[in-house]
Amino acid sequence: MRPNQKSEKMGLQQAYPYLYRWAETYGKVEFGKLEGSEGTVRCIDETGTVFESPKKVKDLDAALKMAEEAIYEWFEVNDPDELDD
């Protein structure tokens, strides 16, 4: 499927709402081959790394799900007003 074609698949915002919100408001999400890391996903803010997937997790979707959970927990502690539930 070419970019910009309609798909039945979920978009990033629907699949990972807290990572999406994080990237829009607090920091950035890096994924893929990360410089200086053996993980595949990293969440960063102005203070540094908030989450980095473990070296043993090579599946990108699994690493993104772990990051989603970690960032949800970050919001619970640091900005609970950002949570929908």
Buried (B, 14 or more C-beta within 10 A) or exposed (E): EEEEEEEEEEEEEEBBBBBBBBBEEBBEBBBEEBEEBEBBBBBBBEEEEBBBBEEEBEEEEBBBBBBBEBBBEBBEEEEEEBEEE
